[in-house]
Amino acid sequence: MKLTILLLALSFFQLNAQSQTTLDYYLPQNSTYNPTIPTPQSVIGHEVGEWHITHDKLVQYMQTIAASSDRIHIENRGATFEGRPLLLLTITSPKNHQNIDVIRTAHIASTESNSVNTSAMPIVVYQGFSIHGNEPSGSNAALLVAYHLAASESQDVKTLLDNTVILFDPSYNPDGLQRFAYWANTNRSMHLNPDPNDREYSEVWPGGRTNHYWFDMNRDWLPVQLPESRARIASFHKWLPNILTDHHEMGTNATFFFQPGIPSRTHPLTPKLNQELTKSIGNYHAQALDKIGSLYYTEESFDDFYYGKGSTFPDINGGVGILFEQASSRGHIQESDNGLLTFPFTIRNQFTAALSTLKAAKNMREDLLQYQHDFYKNARTEAAKENGKAIVFGDEKDATKTYHLAEILERQQIEFHELKNDFTSNGKRFKKGYAYIIPKNQKNTRLINAMFEKRTKFQDSLFYDVSAWTFPLAFGLDYAEGVSTANAGEKVDDLNMPSGTVTEKSQYAYLMEWHEYYTPKALNTILGSGLRAKVGMKQFSMNGKTYDYGTILIPVQNQNKSIDELYSFLQNVASDSHISIDAVNTGLTQGIDLGSNQFRALEQPKVAMIVGDGIRSYDAGEIWHLFDTRYDIRLTKLDTKSLSNVDLDRYNTIILPSGSINGNATKKLKTWVQNGGTIIGYRSAINWLKSNEFIKVDFKKMENTAQDISFEDRGNFRGAQVIGGAIFEAETDRSHPINFGFKNDRIALFRNNTMFMKADKQSYNNPIRYSKQPLLSGYISKPNLDSLSLTVPFKVKGMGRGNVVVFTDNTNFRAFWYGTNKLLMNAIFFREEL
């Protein structure tokens, strides 16, 4: 009986511990604090960890403490998609603040000189928190770290700030943090409930992990496609920090992880010394966590391979990236294998790791500064061996797609040039104005290698994320390595989008080739204005120019605009979409004439996408972002919960991202397709379409039998059969409408699944087909590679008067796979011709 009473009392104490948690629980013992510096509670209205901090309150506190402390300078670097500020605090001693520009200039100069004296140089540390919004202990700990650094009167902190410049990013993902905090707080009980079945611990779709468009922003450090990433990368290159930290959370039953990760899964371009320094820093984390009695582990589970992650990106830029993963309470308190896991406990671990990082930085300052100096010095030696050599990339038919890759280079501080003249390399023609050239002999030559390399051999066969990201392949661009810098023209210092033009006014017709990236935006605007437009199903020539498959025809006569109005309208369309439109004054061509029935009338797309429970939010978000921010095409998001009540006749196209649908909507969707609608299914949605008899497809069956594999190694055996993300070559039939706008007969596809769809017996039904040896870059096991060979990633089948279109691969991956975005657009605009 006494034991029962004791357990109940202990449980009551733990359940109510949060409401009694004060700063003393978190802050170092025997520290004194400046009473003029406001505590978090005095500004946000509650103790840290009592409630989840909302982003607006986080901003309020950071602004307040910056105004109260001469150790902190705050800046707003921009806004998220939802308009939330992207704050950066620079925290250092008042003396350093007075000379901050001199310090930064000297720091950057040390990466560009052949010798350096590190004895008096401050170290630069970038500390960032909660890039996944529903991993909130990091941003909540940021309140405490900022307070401690601003208010502590200890000599250790003063010495730290004299020798350190801290770039402090309290919320990598403001929109996601706000979304999750709202969920956790609105479902919090006054008497905290640790039952993992409680609603508090089961977010509604899509959850708070992602940003506004449902992107995992911890994959965007290299492609920099999102506003949050662009602000962050600009700060990174402005300072080149020696250490960058990335505070995350993981499963509730885990403990605490800090890097290094699994040694065999480090990218080969990362210097060995980087991992040794990471391990030395890890010793400080171990000591600090030992002191407060927290369990932890290292050199397991996670890797350092993909340079698009926050903890790996610094490794190719002369710094040391550190990943922290804290077991998540996913609310305020939750049962776990390690006992009751409270939100304050998770915050304290993150706070502790943040301080141990700074202690390591202070004590290892000269070693880390010297490492960065040597990194760039060695890179210059490597670059000098490449003097006179360059990489050229471009597309003689698509200046805009070329521009967007150049835009990434510009953000990553990589030098590139215009072409001096047109030239040919490896059978590919590179045209001035449609291509750029990158000299290899430059500061960021290692970063160039990381972005452009093709790698097919690996030390390990398991990857936490993708194993390939070769940028020109992702953009669908021609490129050649080892070309002479004699082909380089002026250095590009002011990169501008290509301008759009209409050649002249016509009284007959206008032609728009389909190659340029933003032609779908232009065509949607044209059709949306009530103008008639047609697509050419065959090639033809006129006025000395050959027009490819998919050329768009806009007749002048019998339109809703006069000749002058149409010309003015198309000028605006060309300018807004950065495309070229040709005026023609005759219908007579070499090939199909403009009045031929081989020009097919087009209808404006009316597109919906199914979202919600059962749908992979990443895939849906990528499509939403593509429509909304690039092509300006209205996309209606239909939730799976209400799909059976929607009038589907408002739409002629419905997209089903990877996932499946439950409920009564299946019959309704079938009827809609049979009546003329087009449904487009991606990846695992194909299985749902197949099982519900929308389409018949056959997949190759994989059988992997483990032989001589121990129980201990069974996970590695299964993991080696996963395609985490690699790039493959497919052959294309350019006469098929799905391939309109692609000038080459081969295409690079991103794939991260093992759905191997068998080809049709009729060759013309296989307009995209993996080549016999399809691997271009990345890891795939030999059995999977053999199975992938000669399969197809695309099928279309008629169903009544409508069509069912399926893609096994993601054509919109992470917003930077520009090279295959047009496949989806073709399936939509040319759906009647597929």
Secondary structure, DSSP 8 states (H G I E B T S, - for coil): -HHHHHHHHHHHHHHTHHHH--HHHHS-TT--B-TTS--HHHHHSS-BTTB---HHHHHHHHHHHHHH-TTEEEEEEEE-TT--EEEEEEE--HHHHHTHHHHHHHHHHHTTSS----TT--EEEEEEE-SSTT-THHHHHHHHHHHHHHHB--HHHHHHHHSEEEEEES-S-HHHHHHHHHHHHHT--SS----TTSGGGS--TT-SSS-TT---GGG-TTT--SHHHHHHHHHHHHH--SEEEEEEEE-TT--EEES---GGGB-TTS-HHHHHHHHHHHHHHHHHHHHHT---B-SSS--B--TTSTTTGGGGTTSEEEEEEEE--SSSEEEETTEEEEHHHHHHHHHHHHHHHHHHHHHTHHHHHHHHHHHHHHHHHHHHHTTTEEEEEE-TT-HHHHHHHHHHHHHTT---EEESS-EEETTEEE-TTSEEEEESSSTTHHHHHHHH------S-S--SS-S---HHHHTT-EEEEEEEGGGEEEE-SS------EE-S--SSEEEE-S-STTHHHHHHHHHHTT---EEESS-EEETTEEE-TT-EEEESTTSSS-HHHHHHHHHHHHHHHT-EEEEES-S--EES-TTSTTEEE-----EEEEESTTB-HHHHHHHHHIIIIII---EEEEEGGGGGGS-GGG-SEEEE-SB---SSHHHHHHHHHHTT-EEEEETTHHHHHHHTTS----B--------S--STTHHHHHHTT---SEEEEEEE-TTSGGGTT--SSEEEEEE-S---B---SSGGG-SEEEEEEEEEES---HHHHHHHTT-BSEEEEEETTEEEEEESS-TTGGGT-GGGHHHHHHHHHTGGG-
